[in-house]
Amino acid sequence: MVGQLILGLTILVGLHELGHMLTAKWFGMRVEKYAIGFPPKVLSKQFGETEYMIGAVPLGGFVKISGMIDESLDTANLNAEPEPYEFRAKPAWQRLIVMMGGIIVNVITGIVIFILLTNQYGEEYLPANEARYGIVPNELGRSMGFREGDQIVKINGKPFQEFEDVYSPDVLLGNNSYYTVQRNGQEVKVPVPNNLMDKLADKGESNFVDIRMPFKVGEVVPKSPAAKAGLEPGDKLVSVNGQSVMFFHELQAALLQSKNKTVPVVVDRGGKNVNLSVSIDEQGKIGFKPTPLLNFATRDYNLIEAIPVGTKQAFSIITTQLRGFGKIFSGEASARKSLGGPIMIAQTFGGTFSWLKFWSIVGMLSMVLAFMNFLPIPALDGGHVMFLTYEMISGQKPSDKFLENAQKVGMVLLLGLMSFAIFNDVFKLFS
């Protein structure tokens, strides 16, 4: 876990800071130091005007640009007239590109990783005939006329190949679209409302039905209630608190009904029923990833075809981050449960190495790093972007004293957030 964490962060931080350094040098700014990791110094080499350094703490990095008020708070020379090679002497648009350089490189890195993974491994999908256990509708789906167990067999009167076609924009935005479902041996038409997209937007949902998915236990989260109860990969859950759970949505409902309780759970392990006692947390979760018991297929892409697919996968991580922050700020999700630090990231990598999993996580982290750095917090790139955007719009540059104080406030906020994430990791590790 630690090795993958350090390797992944070294790649991402190195590329992020490289984006700042290259754009700064491009505009003739003096880069005093390029560092991966934080002091104390482990290795260092001077090339030209720049010292290249590797620090002992592999949880970040930095680029020191002459004449810039950054996290180093080095303001000793700011009272003198700016030199032509200093950050503060350059036009605002150049400074903005330098501050965006790291974010842009991380976005490009994430996109490239997902494009190459898509080209190499393809994209998994569920053939329509594999949704043989039918669907489970949400509230909106039920209002349209779907019933649990319905099997969608046609779209607009025609058979379809992939279950994902159920959500096709051509169907949702079409006129007089409808689904044909098999229900109790009969075919029933379910019309698509003309304002379905508006209803989805109003409810903040992306779909109206999902598949009924039989499953088994996949990866068990270390130190989770599932791990403490003795749940093992490959187990098939039979019942929770006496309630049958053949499909995953039935498990979710049973856990929510018994949240904050310790309940009996029966699992099928190698054909034998095993009785366990599991503590369910306040969110109705016990800590494992399900493995679907359906036959998924793989769609292959050449490099050109992989570009739009990989790009979409990369940017879907940003939209997920936005939704997650929205739920935290609205109180719908707990920050303590949702936010994590280096320990949680290491656990995500896991204790075994797989190139597919490693690069998938690195690609995800690259997009997350870009998103987090774009937040308008002083001490992050987004804080600098915020002040530079103000300068470009208003024509007035904030004073050096203001920027110095803003940087101090940002450092306090950032260190507080990092401390919260690390202590939260430790708390969850030992709780």
PyMOL commands that set and color helices and strands:
alter all, ss='L'
color gray80, all
select helices_A, chain A and resi 2-26+87-89+92-121+128-130+139-144+163-167+169-172+196-203+225-229+248-257+303-330+335-338+342-349+355-373+381-394+400-430
alter helices_A, ss='H'
color red, helices_A
select strands_A, chain A and resi 31-47+50-65+123-125+135-137+151-155+178-183+186-191+209-211+215-220+236-240+243-244+262-269+272-279+288-292+297-299
alter strands_A, ss='S'
color yellow, strands_A
deselect
rebuild
show_as cartoon
